[in-house]
Amino acid sequence: MAQGVAQTVRQVVTNPAQEAASWSAVWLPILMMYSPVQVVCTVFSLSFMLLPASFAAAMWVGGLALYYAVTLPGAPEHTGQHRANMLAALR
């Protein structure tokens, strides 16, 4: 076990760029997928812990209403409607 740890440390010290690339290839997709959810949940929780509940609720309802009003029209992320322009041109 000690030899395995020593070998890993030796690899990291001798070639840090390759080890960083190896680490990022494994962990970066996981961090990119889960970090936004963690940030939103943290901000949501902190807003209700630090602000009065009625103000925090009004802030979230108003903010989300504004967000969806701006992004909803024609956005497939919200509507689920995808338009294939290439297929529509074939009609």
C-alpha positions in Angstrom: 0.0 0.0 0.0 2.8 2.4 0.9 4.5 1.7 -2.5 1.3 2.5 -4.3 0.9 5.9 -2.5 4.6 6.7 -3.1 4.2 5.8 -6.8 1.2 8.1 -7.1 2.9 10.9 -5.4 5.9 10.4 -7.7 3.7 10.6 -10.8 2.0 13.8 -9.6 5.4 15.4 -8.8 7.1 14.4 -12.0 4.2 15.2 -14.4 1.6 17.5 -12.8 0.0 18.6 -16.1 -0.8 15.0 -17.1 -2.2 14.2 -13.7 -4.3 17.4 -13.7 -5.7 16.5 -17.1 -6.5 13.0 -15.8 -8.2 14.4 -12.7 -10.2 17.0 -14.7 -11.3 14.4 -17.2 -12.9 12.4 -14.4 -14.2 15.0 -12.0 -14.9 18.1 -14.1 -18.1 16.6 -15.7 -19.4 15.6 -12.3 -18.7 19.1 -10.9 -20.3 20.8 -13.9 -23.4 18.7 -13.6 -24.0 19.0 -9.8 -22.5 22.4 -8.9 -25.4 24.5 -10.3 -27.9 22.5 -8.4 -26.0 22.9 -5.2 -25.5 26.6 -5.7 -29.3 27.2 -6.3 -30.3 25.1 -3.3 -27.8 27.0 -1.1 -28.9 30.4 -2.3 -32.6 29.4 -1.8 -32.0 28.1 1.7 -29.9 31.1 2.7 -32.5 33.5 1.5 -35.1 32.0 3.7 -32.7 31.8 6.7 -31.4 35.3 6.5 -34.4 37.2 5.2 -38.0 37.4 6.5 -40.0 34.5 5.0 -42.5 36.8 3.3 -39.8 38.9 1.7 -37.8 35.8 0.6 -40.9 34.2 -1.0 -41.8 37.4 -2.8 -38.3 37.8 -4.1 -38.2 34.2 -5.4 -41.7 34.4 -7.0 -40.9 37.8 -8.6 -37.5 36.7 -9.8 -38.7 33.4 -11.2 -41.7 35.1 -12.9 -39.4 37.6 -14.5 -37.0 34.9 -15.6 -39.7 32.8 -17.2 -41.3 35.8 -18.8 -38.0 36.7 -20.5 -36.9 33.1 -21.4 -40.2 31.4 -22.1 -41.2 32.6 -25.6 -39.9 30.1 -28.1 -37.4 28.5 -25.8 -37.3 24.8 -26.2 -35.7 24.4 -22.7 -39.1 25.4 -21.3 -41.7 24.5 -23.9 -40.2 21.3 -25.2 -40.9 22.4 -28.8 -38.0 21.7 -31.1 -38.1 22.8 -34.7 -36.0 21.2 -37.3 -35.5 24.0 -39.8 -33.9 21.6 -42.3 -36.9 19.3 -42.2 -39.4 22.1 -42.4 -37.7 23.4 -45.6 -38.3 20.0 -47.3 -42.1 20.3 -47.2 
